[in-house]
Amino acid sequence: MFALRLERYLYTKQYPLTCNDLLVAYDILPISVLYFMSNEKWDQDIINQREKILYSLHDEVRKILLGHYAHTE
């Protein structure tokens, strides 16, 4: 949760203090936020589509990191 809030702060310069603030800060919810909000979805997807989910999360983190570094250069 902290990492998502920090990412939004770095991108928008506004720190989301509540879960609702965090949700509103995104135009499209990242998969990590969707899984944070629904443990049942995470449990079901990680059992049924483990590789796809892990690749998606990896790509999301990579996108966040590259996006952040692109903004700071």
PyMOL Python script that loads the backbone (N, CA, C, O; Angstrom):
from pymol import cmd

cmd.read_pdbstr("""\
ATOM      1  N   MET A   1       0.821  -1.182   0.000  1.00  0.00           N
ATOM      2  CA  MET A   1       0.000   0.000   0.000  1.00  0.00           C
ATOM      3  C   MET A   1       0.873   1.256   0.000  1.00  0.00           C
ATOM      4  O   MET A   1       0.608   2.211  -0.731  1.00  0.00           O
ATOM      5  N   PHE A   2       1.901   1.240   0.819  1.00  0.00           N
ATOM      6  CA  PHE A   2       2.799   2.392   0.877  1.00  0.00           C
ATOM      7  C   PHE A   2       3.444   2.649  -0.476  1.00  0.00           C
ATOM      8  O   PHE A   2       3.560   3.794  -0.912  1.00  0.00           O
ATOM      9  N   ALA A   3       3.863   1.574  -1.136  1.00  0.00           N
ATOM     10  CA  ALA A   3       4.517   1.731  -2.438  1.00  0.00           C
ATOM     11  C   ALA A   3       3.570   2.366  -3.455  1.00  0.00           C
ATOM     12  O   ALA A   3       3.985   3.215  -4.244  1.00  0.00           O
ATOM     13  N   LEU A   4       2.307   1.962  -3.440  1.00  0.00           N
ATOM     14  CA  LEU A   4       1.336   2.540  -4.367  1.00  0.00           C
ATOM     15  C   LEU A   4       1.100   4.010  -4.056  1.00  0.00           C
ATOM     16  O   LEU A   4       0.998   4.835  -4.964  1.00  0.00           O
ATOM     17  N   ARG A   5       1.014   4.333  -2.772  1.00  0.00           N
ATOM     18  CA  ARG A   5       0.821   5.732  -2.388  1.00  0.00           C
ATOM     19  C   ARG A   5       2.035   6.574  -2.776  1.00  0.00           C
ATOM     20  O   ARG A   5       1.893   7.695  -3.265  1.00  0.00           O
ATOM     21  N   LEU A   6       3.205   6.032  -2.556  1.00  0.00           N
ATOM     22  CA  LEU A   6       4.427   6.747  -2.910  1.00  0.00           C
ATOM     23  C   LEU A   6       4.515   6.956  -4.418  1.00  0.00           C
ATOM     24  O   LEU A   6       4.901   8.032  -4.874  1.00  0.00           O
ATOM     25  N   GLU A   7       4.166   5.950  -5.180  1.00  0.00           N
ATOM     26  CA  GLU A   7       4.176   6.079  -6.638  1.00  0.00           C
ATOM     27  C   GLU A   7       3.224   7.186  -7.085  1.00  0.00           C
ATOM     28  O   GLU A   7       3.565   7.981  -7.961  1.00  0.00           O
ATOM     29  N   ARG A   8       2.054   7.242  -6.498  1.00  0.00           N
ATOM     30  CA  ARG A   8       1.095   8.293  -6.865  1.00  0.00           C
ATOM     31  C   ARG A   8       1.609   9.663  -6.466  1.00  0.00           C
ATOM     32  O   ARG A   8       1.413  10.637  -7.193  1.00  0.00           O
ATOM     33  N   TYR A   9       2.264   9.747  -5.320  1.00  0.00           N
ATOM     34  CA  TYR A   9       2.835  11.025  -4.892  1.00  0.00           C
ATOM     35  C   TYR A   9       3.909  11.482  -5.879  1.00  0.00           C
ATOM     36  O   TYR A   9       3.943  12.651  -6.265  1.00  0.00           O
ATOM     37  N   LEU A  10       4.777  10.569  -6.283  1.00  0.00           N
ATOM     38  CA  LEU A  10       5.842  10.931  -7.208  1.00  0.00           C
ATOM     39  C   LEU A  10       5.285  11.361  -8.565  1.00  0.00           C
ATOM     40  O   LEU A  10       5.852  12.225  -9.234  1.00  0.00           O
ATOM     41  N   TYR A  11       4.184  10.755  -8.956  1.00  0.00           N
ATOM     42  CA  TYR A  11       3.595  11.061 -10.261  1.00  0.00           C
ATOM     43  C   TYR A  11       2.719  12.316 -10.226  1.00  0.00           C
ATOM     44  O   TYR A  11       2.746  13.120 -11.158  1.00  0.00           O
ATOM     45  N   THR A  12       1.932  12.487  -9.134  1.00  0.00           N
ATOM     46  CA  THR A  12       0.963  13.579  -9.082  1.00  0.00           C
ATOM     47  C   THR A  12       1.351  14.703  -8.132  1.00  0.00           C
ATOM     48  O   THR A  12       0.745  15.775  -8.158  1.00  0.00           O
ATOM     49  N   LYS A  13       2.350  14.470  -7.299  1.00  0.00           N
ATOM     50  CA  LYS A  13       2.776  15.431  -6.266  1.00  0.00           C
ATOM     51  C   LYS A  13       1.717  15.622  -5.170  1.00  0.00           C
ATOM     52  O   LYS A  13       1.759  16.604  -4.428  1.00  0.00           O
ATOM     53  N   GLN A  14       0.780  14.691  -5.073  1.00  0.00           N
ATOM     54  CA  GLN A  14      -0.208  14.689  -3.999  1.00  0.00           C
ATOM     55  C   GLN A  14      -0.216  13.297  -3.383  1.00  0.00           C
ATOM     56  O   GLN A  14      -0.393  12.298  -4.081  1.00  0.00           O
ATOM     57  N   TYR A  15      -0.019  13.242  -2.046  1.00  0.00           N
ATOM     58  CA  TYR A  15       0.041  11.957  -1.357  1.00  0.00           C
ATOM     59  C   TYR A  15      -1.368  11.518  -0.974  1.00  0.00           C
ATOM     60  O   TYR A  15      -2.047  12.235  -0.239  1.00  0.00           O
ATOM     61  N   PRO A  16      -1.822  10.374  -1.444  1.00  0.00           N
ATOM     62  CA  PRO A  16      -3.158   9.887  -1.085  1.00  0.00           C
ATOM     63  C   PRO A  16      -3.177   9.358   0.347  1.00  0.00           C
ATOM     64  O   PRO A  16      -2.522   8.361   0.651  1.00  0.00           O
ATOM     65  N   LEU A  17      -3.917  10.017   1.218  1.00  0.00           N
ATOM     66  CA  LEU A  17      -3.946   9.660   2.633  1.00  0.00           C
ATOM     67  C   LEU A  17      -4.879   8.495   2.935  1.00  0.00           C
ATOM     68  O   LEU A  17      -4.656   7.762   3.898  1.00  0.00           O
ATOM     69  N   THR A  18      -5.908   8.316   2.136  1.00  0.00           N
ATOM     70  CA  THR A  18      -6.870   7.239   2.380  1.00  0.00           C
ATOM     71  C   THR A  18      -6.908   6.296   1.181  1.00  0.00           C
ATOM     72  O   THR A  18      -6.384   6.608   0.112  1.00  0.00           O
ATOM     73  N   CYS A  19      -7.529   5.151   1.376  1.00  0.00           N
ATOM     74  CA  CYS A  19      -7.694   4.208   0.262  1.00  0.00           C
ATOM     75  C   CYS A  19      -8.533   4.835  -0.840  1.00  0.00           C
ATOM     76  O   CYS A  19      -8.256   4.631  -2.022  1.00  0.00           O
ATOM     77  N   ASN A  20      -9.546   5.587  -0.467  1.00  0.00           N
ATOM     78  CA  ASN A  20     -10.366   6.245  -1.470  1.00  0.00           C
ATOM     79  C   ASN A  20      -9.545   7.267  -2.265  1.00  0.00           C
ATOM     80  O   ASN A  20      -9.685   7.359  -3.484  1.00  0.00           O
ATOM     81  N   ASP A  21      -8.691   8.032  -1.578  1.00  0.00           N
ATOM     82  CA  ASP A  21      -7.809   8.977  -2.274  1.00  0.00           C
ATOM     83  C   ASP A  21      -6.917   8.251  -3.276  1.00  0.00           C
ATOM     84  O   ASP A  21      -6.673   8.741  -4.378  1.00  0.00           O
ATOM     85  N   LEU A  22      -6.439   7.088  -2.879  1.00  0.00           N
ATOM     86  CA  LEU A  22      -5.582   6.305  -3.768  1.00  0.00           C
ATOM     87  C   LEU A  22      -6.357   5.844  -4.994  1.00  0.00           C
ATOM     88  O   LEU A  22      -5.850   5.929  -6.112  1.00  0.00           O
ATOM     89  N   LEU A  23      -7.565   5.363  -4.801  1.00  0.00           N
ATOM     90  CA  LEU A  23      -8.380   4.907  -5.922  1.00  0.00           C
ATOM     91  C   LEU A  23      -8.684   6.039  -6.886  1.00  0.00           C
ATOM     92  O   LEU A  23      -8.645   5.850  -8.102  1.00  0.00           O
ATOM     93  N   VAL A  24      -8.983   7.202  -6.355  1.00  0.00           N
ATOM     94  CA  VAL A  24      -9.317   8.365  -7.185  1.00  0.00           C
ATOM     95  C   VAL A  24      -8.090   8.866  -7.949  1.00  0.00           C
ATOM     96  O   VAL A  24      -8.229   9.481  -9.006  1.00  0.00           O
ATOM     97  N   ALA A  25      -6.897   8.609  -7.424  1.00  0.00           N
ATOM     98  CA  ALA A  25      -5.663   9.107  -8.041  1.00  0.00           C
ATOM     99  C   ALA A  25      -5.332   8.403  -9.361  1.00  0.00           C
ATOM    100  O   ALA A  25      -4.485   8.877 -10.119  1.00  0.00           O
ATOM    101  N   TYR A  26      -5.985   7.293  -9.635  1.00  0.00           N
ATOM    102  CA  TYR A  26      -5.718   6.537 -10.861  1.00  0.00           C
ATOM    103  C   TYR A  26      -6.836   6.734 -11.870  1.00  0.00           C
ATOM    104  O   TYR A  26      -8.013   6.729 -11.507  1.00  0.00           O
ATOM    105  N   ASP A  27      -6.476   6.908 -13.135  1.00  0.00           N
ATOM    106  CA  ASP A  27      -7.467   6.907 -14.207  1.00  0.00           C
ATOM    107  C   ASP A  27      -7.920   5.470 -14.473  1.00  0.00           C
ATOM    108  O   ASP A  27      -9.110   5.186 -14.604  1.00  0.00           O
ATOM    109  N   ILE A  28      -6.945   4.586 -14.547  1.00  0.00           N
ATOM    110  CA  ILE A  28      -7.194   3.153 -14.718  1.00  0.00           C
ATOM    111  C   ILE A  28      -6.501   2.446 -13.558  1.00  0.00           C
ATOM    112  O   ILE A  28      -5.307   2.644 -13.329  1.00  0.00           O
ATOM    113  N   LEU A  29      -7.245   1.628 -12.832  1.00  0.00           N
ATOM    114  CA  LEU A  29      -6.662   0.962 -11.667  1.00  0.00           C
ATOM    115  C   LEU A  29      -5.635  -0.078 -12.090  1.00  0.00           C
ATOM    116  O   LEU A  29      -5.923  -0.933 -12.928  1.00  0.00           O
ATOM    117  N   PRO A  30      -4.454  -0.011 -11.521  1.00  0.00           N
ATOM    118  CA  PRO A  30      -3.444  -1.046 -11.788  1.00  0.00           C
ATOM    119  C   PRO A  30      -3.902  -2.389 -11.216  1.00  0.00           C
ATOM    120  O   PRO A  30      -4.717  -2.438 -10.294  1.00  0.00           O
ATOM    121  N   ILE A  31      -3.380  -3.446 -11.763  1.00  0.00           N
ATOM    122  CA  ILE A  31      -3.754  -4.781 -11.308  1.00  0.00           C
ATOM    123  C   ILE A  31      -3.408  -4.971  -9.826  1.00  0.00           C
ATOM    124  O   ILE A  31      -4.132  -5.662  -9.109  1.00  0.00           O
ATOM    125  N   SER A  32      -2.323  -4.372  -9.368  1.00  0.00           N
ATOM    126  CA  SER A  32      -1.950  -4.512  -7.960  1.00  0.00           C
ATOM    127  C   SER A  32      -3.002  -3.905  -7.046  1.00  0.00           C
ATOM    128  O   SER A  32      -3.264  -4.444  -5.971  1.00  0.00           O
ATOM    129  N   VAL A  33      -3.604  -2.805  -7.445  1.00  0.00           N
ATOM    130  CA  VAL A  33      -4.659  -2.177  -6.648  1.00  0.00           C
ATOM    131  C   VAL A  33      -5.904  -3.055  -6.652  1.00  0.00           C
ATOM    132  O   VAL A  33      -6.557  -3.214  -5.621  1.00  0.00           O
ATOM    133  N   LEU A  34      -6.233  -3.620  -7.798  1.00  0.00           N
ATOM    134  CA  LEU A  34      -7.388  -4.514  -7.863  1.00  0.00           C
ATOM    135  C   LEU A  34      -7.210  -5.708  -6.931  1.00  0.00           C
ATOM    136  O   LEU A  34      -8.146  -6.110  -6.240  1.00  0.00           O
ATOM    137  N   TYR A  35      -6.021  -6.264  -6.917  1.00  0.00           N
ATOM    138  CA  TYR A  35      -5.766  -7.407  -6.035  1.00  0.00           C
ATOM    139  C   TYR A  35      -5.729  -6.985  -4.571  1.00  0.00           C
ATOM    140  O   TYR A  35      -6.147  -7.748  -3.700  1.00  0.00           O
ATOM    141  N   PHE A  36      -5.243  -5.805  -4.293  1.00  0.00           N
ATOM    142  CA  PHE A  36      -5.247  -5.306  -2.918  1.00  0.00           C
ATOM    143  C   PHE A  36      -6.682  -5.166  -2.409  1.00  0.00           C
ATOM    144  O   PHE A  36      -6.959  -5.424  -1.237  1.00  0.00           O
ATOM    145  N   MET A  37      -7.576  -4.762  -3.283  1.00  0.00           N
ATOM    146  CA  MET A  37      -8.967  -4.550  -2.889  1.00  0.00           C
ATOM    147  C   MET A  37      -9.754  -5.857  -2.791  1.00  0.00           C
ATOM    148  O   MET A  37     -10.780  -5.901  -2.114  1.00  0.00           O
ATOM    149  N   SER A  38      -9.299  -6.908  -3.446  1.00  0.00           N
ATOM    150  CA  SER A  38     -10.053  -8.150  -3.459  1.00  0.00           C
ATOM    151  C   SER A  38      -9.141  -9.362  -3.263  1.00  0.00           C
ATOM    152  O   SER A  38      -8.529  -9.859  -4.209  1.00  0.00           O
ATOM    153  N   ASN A  39      -9.067  -9.819  -2.029  1.00  0.00           N
ATOM    154  CA  ASN A  39      -8.266 -11.015  -1.738  1.00  0.00           C
ATOM    155  C   ASN A  39      -8.804 -12.242  -2.464  1.00  0.00           C
ATOM    156  O   ASN A  39      -8.043 -13.121  -2.870  1.00  0.00           O
ATOM    157  N   GLU A  40     -10.120 -12.290  -2.620  1.00  0.00           N
ATOM    158  CA  GLU A  40     -10.728 -13.434  -3.297  1.00  0.00           C
ATOM    159  C   GLU A  40     -10.278 -13.500  -4.762  1.00  0.00           C
ATOM    160  O   GLU A  40      -9.964 -14.574  -5.275  1.00  0.00           O
ATOM    161  N   LYS A  41     -10.251 -12.353  -5.421  1.00  0.00           N
ATOM    162  CA  LYS A  41      -9.806 -12.311  -6.814  1.00  0.00           C
ATOM    163  C   LYS A  41      -8.348 -12.753  -6.912  1.00  0.00           C
ATOM    164  O   LYS A  41      -7.985 -13.524  -7.800  1.00  0.00           O
ATOM    165  N   TRP A  42      -7.514 -12.258  -5.991  1.00  0.00           N
ATOM    166  CA  TRP A  42      -6.113 -12.658  -5.971  1.00  0.00           C
ATOM    167  C   TRP A  42      -5.985 -14.170  -5.807  1.00  0.00           C
ATOM    168  O   TRP A  42      -5.267 -14.823  -6.564  1.00  0.00           O
ATOM    169  N   ASP A  43      -6.687 -14.725  -4.811  1.00  0.00           N
ATOM    170  CA  ASP A  43      -6.599 -16.161  -4.550  1.00  0.00           C
ATOM    171  C   ASP A  43      -7.020 -16.973  -5.773  1.00  0.00           C
ATOM    172  O   ASP A  43      -6.357 -17.940  -6.149  1.00  0.00           O
ATOM    173  N   GLN A  44      -8.114 -16.573  -6.378  1.00  0.00           N
ATOM    174  CA  GLN A  44      -8.617 -17.302  -7.547  1.00  0.00           C
ATOM    175  C   GLN A  44      -7.652 -17.186  -8.732  1.00  0.00           C
ATOM    176  O   GLN A  44      -7.321 -18.187  -9.368  1.00  0.00           O
ATOM    177  N   ASP A  45      -7.211 -15.983  -9.019  1.00  0.00           N
ATOM    178  CA  ASP A  45      -6.345 -15.771 -10.183  1.00  0.00           C
ATOM    179  C   ASP A  45      -4.971 -16.395 -10.003  1.00  0.00           C
ATOM    180  O   ASP A  45      -4.421 -16.947 -10.955  1.00  0.00           O
ATOM    181  N   ILE A  46      -4.409 -16.322  -8.817  1.00  0.00           N
ATOM    182  CA  ILE A  46      -3.056 -16.873  -8.619  1.00  0.00           C
ATOM    183  C   ILE A  46      -3.077 -18.400  -8.712  1.00  0.00           C
ATOM    184  O   ILE A  46      -2.077 -19.018  -9.077  1.00  0.00           O
ATOM    185  N   ILE A  47      -4.204 -18.994  -8.386  1.00  0.00           N
ATOM    186  CA  ILE A  47      -4.335 -20.450  -8.534  1.00  0.00           C
ATOM    187  C   ILE A  47      -4.540 -20.822 -10.001  1.00  0.00           C
ATOM    188  O   ILE A  47      -3.913 -21.755 -10.504  1.00  0.00           O
ATOM    189  N   ASN A  48      -5.417 -20.092 -10.679  1.00  0.00           N
ATOM    190  CA  ASN A  48      -5.801 -20.461 -12.045  1.00  0.00           C
ATOM    191  C   ASN A  48      -4.867 -19.940 -13.135  1.00  0.00           C
ATOM    192  O   ASN A  48      -4.733 -20.564 -14.187  1.00  0.00           O
ATOM    193  N   GLN A  49      -4.218 -18.792 -12.887  1.00  0.00           N
ATOM    194  CA  GLN A  49      -3.411 -18.153 -13.934  1.00  0.00           C
ATOM    195  C   GLN A  49      -2.097 -17.620 -13.370  1.00  0.00           C
ATOM    196  O   GLN A  49      -1.708 -16.489 -13.663  1.00  0.00           O
ATOM    197  N   ARG A  50      -1.436 -18.400 -12.593  1.00  0.00           N
ATOM    198  CA  ARG A  50      -0.261 -17.946 -11.853  1.00  0.00           C
ATOM    199  C   ARG A  50       0.758 -17.217 -12.730  1.00  0.00           C
ATOM    200  O   ARG A  50       1.158 -16.100 -12.400  1.00  0.00           O
ATOM    201  N   GLU A  51       1.178 -17.815 -13.817  1.00  0.00           N
ATOM    202  CA  GLU A  51       2.214 -17.186 -14.648  1.00  0.00           C
ATOM    203  C   GLU A  51       1.745 -15.865 -15.238  1.00  0.00           C
ATOM    204  O   GLU A  51       2.481 -14.878 -15.220  1.00  0.00           O
ATOM    205  N   LYS A  52       0.531 -15.844 -15.757  1.00  0.00           N
ATOM    206  CA  LYS A  52      -0.008 -14.621 -16.346  1.00  0.00           C
ATOM    207  C   LYS A  52      -0.060 -13.495 -15.313  1.00  0.00           C
ATOM    208  O   LYS A  52       0.313 -12.362 -15.616  1.00  0.00           O
ATOM    209  N   ILE A  53      -0.515 -13.794 -14.111  1.00  0.00           N
ATOM    210  CA  ILE A  53      -0.635 -12.787 -13.053  1.00  0.00           C
ATOM    211  C   ILE A  53       0.741 -12.288 -12.639  1.00  0.00           C
ATOM    212  O   ILE A  53       0.939 -11.081 -12.498  1.00  0.00           O
ATOM    213  N   LEU A  54       1.682 -13.178 -12.445  1.00  0.00           N
ATOM    214  CA  LEU A  54       3.021 -12.761 -12.025  1.00  0.00           C
ATOM    215  C   LEU A  54       3.703 -11.919 -13.101  1.00  0.00           C
ATOM    216  O   LEU A  54       4.373 -10.937 -12.783  1.00  0.00           O
ATOM    217  N   TYR A  55       3.538 -12.293 -14.365  1.00  0.00           N
ATOM    218  CA  TYR A  55       4.085 -11.471 -15.448  1.00  0.00           C
ATOM    219  C   TYR A  55       3.427 -10.096 -15.485  1.00  0.00           C
ATOM    220  O   TYR A  55       4.097  -9.085 -15.696  1.00  0.00           O
ATOM    221  N   SER A  56       2.118 -10.065 -15.281  1.00  0.00           N
ATOM    222  CA  SER A  56       1.400  -8.785 -15.281  1.00  0.00           C
ATOM    223  C   SER A  56       1.884  -7.875 -14.157  1.00  0.00           C
ATOM    224  O   SER A  56       2.087  -6.677 -14.358  1.00  0.00           O
ATOM    225  N   LEU A  57       2.065  -8.451 -12.982  1.00  0.00           N
ATOM    226  CA  LEU A  57       2.574  -7.653 -11.850  1.00  0.00           C
ATOM    227  C   LEU A  57       3.998  -7.181 -12.109  1.00  0.00           C
ATOM    228  O   LEU A  57       4.350  -6.046 -11.788  1.00  0.00           O
ATOM    229  N   HIS A  58       4.811  -8.052 -12.687  1.00  0.00           N
ATOM    230  CA  HIS A  58       6.180  -7.674 -13.033  1.00  0.00           C
ATOM    231  C   HIS A  58       6.176  -6.501 -14.012  1.00  0.00           C
ATOM    232  O   HIS A  58       6.908  -5.528 -13.831  1.00  0.00           O
ATOM    233  N   ASP A  59       5.349  -6.601 -15.047  1.00  0.00           N
ATOM    234  CA  ASP A  59       5.276  -5.540 -16.048  1.00  0.00           C
ATOM    235  C   ASP A  59       4.780  -4.232 -15.442  1.00  0.00           C
ATOM    236  O   ASP A  59       5.239  -3.153 -15.816  1.00  0.00           O
ATOM    237  N   GLU A  60       3.842  -4.334 -14.506  1.00  0.00           N
ATOM    238  CA  GLU A  60       3.325  -3.129 -13.851  1.00  0.00           C
ATOM    239  C   GLU A  60       4.416  -2.430 -13.034  1.00  0.00           C
ATOM    240  O   GLU A  60       4.568  -1.211 -13.108  1.00  0.00           O
ATOM    241  N   VAL A  61       5.160  -3.197 -12.269  1.00  0.00           N
ATOM    242  CA  VAL A  61       6.244  -2.613 -11.473  1.00  0.00           C
ATOM    243  C   VAL A  61       7.293  -1.997 -12.392  1.00  0.00           C
ATOM    244  O   VAL A  61       7.795  -0.906 -12.121  1.00  0.00           O
ATOM    245  N   ARG A  62       7.617  -2.681 -13.459  1.00  0.00           N
ATOM    246  CA  ARG A  62       8.597  -2.157 -14.417  1.00  0.00           C
ATOM    247  C   ARG A  62       8.116  -0.835 -15.019  1.00  0.00           C
ATOM    248  O   ARG A  62       8.885   0.118 -15.142  1.00  0.00           O
ATOM    249  N   LYS A  63       6.840  -0.792 -15.389  1.00  0.00           N
ATOM    250  CA  LYS A  63       6.266   0.420 -15.954  1.00  0.00           C
ATOM    251  C   LYS A  63       6.313   1.572 -14.949  1.00  0.00           C
ATOM    252  O   LYS A  63       6.643   2.702 -15.308  1.00  0.00           O
ATOM    253  N   ILE A  64       5.985   1.283 -13.707  1.00  0.00           N
ATOM    254  CA  ILE A  64       6.028   2.312 -12.657  1.00  0.00           C
ATOM    255  C   ILE A  64       7.448   2.832 -12.487  1.00  0.00           C
ATOM    256  O   ILE A  64       7.671   4.042 -12.429  1.00  0.00           O
ATOM    257  N   LEU A  65       8.398   1.923 -12.409  1.00  0.00           N
ATOM    258  CA  LEU A  65       9.793   2.337 -12.210  1.00  0.00           C
ATOM    259  C   LEU A  65      10.319   3.118 -13.409  1.00  0.00           C
ATOM    260  O   LEU A  65      10.967   4.151 -13.239  1.00  0.00           O
ATOM    261  N   LEU A  66      10.050   2.641 -14.603  1.00  0.00           N
ATOM    262  CA  LEU A  66      10.525   3.345 -15.791  1.00  0.00           C
ATOM    263  C   LEU A  66       9.821   4.688 -15.945  1.00  0.00           C
ATOM    264  O   LEU A  66      10.436   5.672 -16.357  1.00  0.00           O
ATOM    265  N   GLY A  67       8.547   4.729 -15.616  1.00  0.00           N
ATOM    266  CA  GLY A  67       7.808   5.981 -15.670  1.00  0.00           C
ATOM    267  C   GLY A  67       8.357   6.996 -14.694  1.00  0.00           C
ATOM    268  O   GLY A  67       8.482   8.178 -15.013  1.00  0.00           O
ATOM    269  N   HIS A  68       8.683   6.529 -13.505  1.00  0.00           N
ATOM    270  CA  HIS A  68       9.246   7.425 -12.488  1.00  0.00           C
ATOM    271  C   HIS A  68      10.600   7.947 -12.936  1.00  0.00           C
ATOM    272  O   HIS A  68      10.865   9.145 -12.842  1.00  0.00           O
ATOM    273  N   TYR A  69      11.455   7.064 -13.419  1.00  0.00           N
ATOM    274  CA  TYR A  69      12.783   7.506 -13.821  1.00  0.00           C
ATOM    275  C   TYR A  69      12.723   8.408 -15.040  1.00  0.00           C
ATOM    276  O   TYR A  69      13.561   9.296 -15.199  1.00  0.00           O
ATOM    277  N   ALA A  70      11.746   8.191 -15.894  1.00  0.00           N
ATOM    278  CA  ALA A  70      11.590   9.083 -17.057  1.00  0.00           C
ATOM    279  C   ALA A  70      11.194  10.485 -16.620  1.00  0.00           C
ATOM    280  O   ALA A  70      11.579  11.466 -17.256  1.00  0.00           O
ATOM    281  N   HIS A  71      10.423  10.589 -15.533  1.00  0.00           N
ATOM    282  CA  HIS A  71       9.992  11.906 -15.037  1.00  0.00           C
ATOM    283  C   HIS A  71      11.119  12.644 -14.315  1.00  0.00           C
ATOM    284  O   HIS A  71      11.101  13.871 -14.227  1.00  0.00           O
ATOM    285  N   THR A  72      12.096  11.902 -13.799  1.00  0.00           N
ATOM    286  CA  THR A  72      13.157  12.535 -13.018  1.00  0.00           C
ATOM    287  C   THR A  72      14.373  12.890 -13.849  1.00  0.00           C
ATOM    288  O   THR A  72      15.256  13.601 -13.368  1.00  0.00           O
ATOM    289  N   GLU A  73      14.442  12.418 -15.078  1.00  0.00           N
ATOM    290  CA  GLU A  73      15.619  12.694 -15.908  1.00  0.00           C
ATOM    291  C   GLU A  73      15.496  14.022 -16.612  1.00  0.00           C
ATOM    292  O   GLU A  73      16.397  14.414 -17.353  1.00  0.00           O
TER     293      GLU A  73
END
""", "prot")
cmd.dss("prot")
cmd.show_as("cartoon", "prot")
cmd.util.cbc("prot")
cmd.orient("prot")
